[in-house]
Amino acid sequence: MNGVSRLSRRLVPIVGVVLVAFFVVLAVSKPRGEADVSSPLIGNPAPVVQSTLIDGGDFDLSRRKGSWVVLNFFNSTCVPCRNEHPELVKFAEEQTAVADGAELFTIVNDDSDEAVNAFFAEKGGSWGKVRDPDGTIAVAFGVAKVPETWVIDPSGFVRMRVAGEVTASLLSSRIGAMRDMLNGVGS
């Protein structure tokens, strides 16, 4: 028993150090979304999305055909949503300089109009904010948690899903590549 006792006294501090290191790595790592997360929607027509915009008016995804559409599922209290917001502002600004730039819409997940408007007033972003009061849009897309971003091509087909935080460069480069592919560039 004496040998087991000595061994456990040596192993406990080592295991403790490994656990502390593991938690430090988790705490300081900055998660980023993964492009092309699998979904049965990829390559298929986008779900029907009809709702209202927080700033007034109606939103009907089928009326966006002819445009690249990016839907970002969001909640103003979600830390990763708050982290990625400057990237979405940058992406939206970049798209205004592109001839057939993507349209960005925020799908508001379980949040109040007031909280969303206050967030956008403080952090910027002038794109449409679509209400999803009963979660039907999130369910239609199979959103597990926010943030989650979806790209729909001009024909209305889902082309990409990013689960987690997204960057402007990821969205711009992937949409550019898909745009080139659909236009026959580089083939």
C-alpha positions in Angstrom: 0.0 0.0 0.0 2.9 2.3 0.7 3.9 2.2 -3.0 0.4 3.1 -4.1 0.3 6.0 -1.7 3.6 7.4 -3.0 2.4 7.0 -6.6 -0.9 8.8 -6.0 1.0 11.6 -4.3 3.1 12.1 -7.4 0.2 11.7 -9.9 -2.3 14.0 -8.3 -0.3 17.2 -8.9 0.5 16.2 -12.4 -3.2 15.5 -13.2 -4.0 18.8 -11.6 -1.5 20.7 -13.7 -2.8 19.0 -16.9 -6.4 19.9 -16.0 -5.5 23.5 -15.3 -3.7 23.8 -18.6 -6.7 22.3 -20.4 -9.1 24.8 -18.9 -6.7 27.7 -19.7 -6.5 26.6 -23.3 -10.3 26.5 -23.5 -10.7 29.9 -21.8 -8.3 31.8 -24.1 -9.0 30.1 -27.4 -11.2 32.1 -29.7 -13.8 29.9 -31.4 -14.5 30.6 -35.1 -17.1 29.1 -37.3 -16.6 26.2 -39.5 -17.5 26.6 -43.1 -19.6 24.0 -44.8 -21.0 22.4 -41.7 -23.2 19.6 -42.9 -26.9 20.1 -43.3 -29.5 18.4 -45.5 -30.4 21.9 -46.7 -27.1 22.4 -48.5 -27.7 22.3 -52.3 -31.5 22.4 -51.8 -34.0 25.2 -52.0 -34.0 27.5 -49.0 -36.9 27.1 -46.6 -39.8 29.5 -46.9 -39.1 32.5 -44.7 -41.8 35.1 -44.3 -41.8 37.5 -41.4 -41.6 41.2 -40.5 -38.6 43.5 -40.1 -37.9 45.2 -36.8 -37.5 48.5 -38.5 -40.9 48.1 -40.3 -42.0 46.2 -43.4 -42.2 42.6 -44.5 -39.5 40.1 -45.3 -40.0 37.3 -47.8 -36.9 35.3 -48.7 -38.4 34.2 -52.0 -38.4 37.8 -53.1 -34.6 38.0 -52.7 -34.1 35.6 -55.6 -31.5 37.1 -58.0 -29.3 38.2 -55.0 -26.8 36.4 -52.8 -28.4 36.4 -49.3 -26.7 35.9 -46.0 -28.8 35.1 -43.0 -27.2 35.5 -39.6 -29.1 34.1 -36.6 -28.5 36.4 -33.7 -29.3 37.3 -30.1 -28.1 40.5 -28.5 -27.0 38.8 -25.3 -25.0 36.0 -27.0 -21.3 36.6 -26.4 -20.2 34.9 -29.7 -22.8 37.0 -31.6 -21.4 40.2 -30.0 -17.8 39.1 -30.9 -18.6 38.5 -34.5 -20.7 41.6 -35.0 -17.7 43.8 -36.1 -16.9 41.2 -38.8 -20.5 41.4 -40.1 -20.3 45.2 -40.2 -17.1 44.9 -42.2 -18.6 42.2 -44.5 -21.7 44.4 -45.2 -19.5 47.4 -46.0 -17.4 45.2 -48.4 -20.5 43.9 -50.2 -21.6 47.5 -51.1 -18.5 47.7 -53.3 -19.3 44.5 -55.1 -21.5 44.8 -58.2 -23.7 41.8 -57.1 -22.8 42.0 -53.5 -24.6 39.9 -50.9 -27.5 41.1 -48.9 -27.1 40.6 -45.2 -30.1 40.0 -42.8 -30.1 39.3 -39.1 -32.6 36.7 -37.9 -33.5 37.7 -34.4 -33.6 34.7 -32.1 -35.5 35.0 -28.8 -34.8 38.7 -28.2 -36.8 42.0 -28.0 -36.9 44.7 -30.7 -35.7 47.2 -28.1 -32.6 45.1 -27.1 -31.7 44.5 -30.8 -32.2 48.2 -31.8 -30.1 49.3 -28.8 -27.3 46.8 -29.8 -27.3 47.9 -33.4 -27.4 51.6 -32.4 -24.3 51.1 -30.3 -22.3 48.6 -32.5 -23.4 49.6 -36.0 -24.9 47.7 -38.9 -27.8 49.0 -41.0 -29.0 45.8 -42.6 -32.4 44.3 -42.1 -33.3 42.6 -38.8 -36.0 39.9 -39.3 -38.2 38.8 -36.4 -38.5 35.1 -35.6 -40.9 35.4 -32.6 -41.8 31.7 -32.4 -38.6 30.2 -33.7 -40.1 28.8 -36.9 -37.3 30.3 -39.1 -34.6 28.8 -36.8 -36.4 25.4 -36.8 -36.7 25.5 -40.6 -33.0 26.0 -41.0 -32.1 23.6 -38.1 -30.3 26.2 -36.1 -28.9 24.6 -33.0 -27.6 27.7 -31.3 -26.6 31.2 -32.2 -24.6 32.6 -34.0 -25.2 30.6 -37.1 -24.9 31.9 -40.6 -26.4 30.7 -43.9 -25.7 31.6 -47.5 -28.3 31.4 -50.2 -27.4 31.8 -53.8 -29.3 33.9 -56.4 -31.4 30.9 -57.4 -32.7 30.4 -53.9 -30.5 27.4 -53.0 -28.7 27.0 -49.7 -24.9 26.9 -50.4 -23.2 27.3 -47.0 -23.7 27.0 -43.3 -21.4 28.4 -40.7 -22.0 27.3 -37.1 -20.4 29.7 -34.6 -18.6 32.9 -35.2 -17.9 34.0 -38.8 -15.4 36.4 -40.3 -15.8 38.9 -43.1 -12.9 37.3 -45.0 -14.5 33.8 -44.8 -17.8 35.0 -46.0 -16.4 37.2 -48.8 -13.9 34.6 -50.0 -16.4 31.7 -50.0 -19.2 33.7 -51.7 -16.7 35.0 -54.2 -15.6 31.5 -55.0 -19.2 30.3 -55.3 -20.1 33.3 -57.5 -17.2 32.5 -59.8 -18.2 28.9 -60.0 -21.8 29.7 -60.8 -20.6 32.2 -63.5 -18.2 29.7 -65.0 -15.1 31.7 -64.1 -12.0 29.5 -63.8 -13.5 26.5 -65.4 
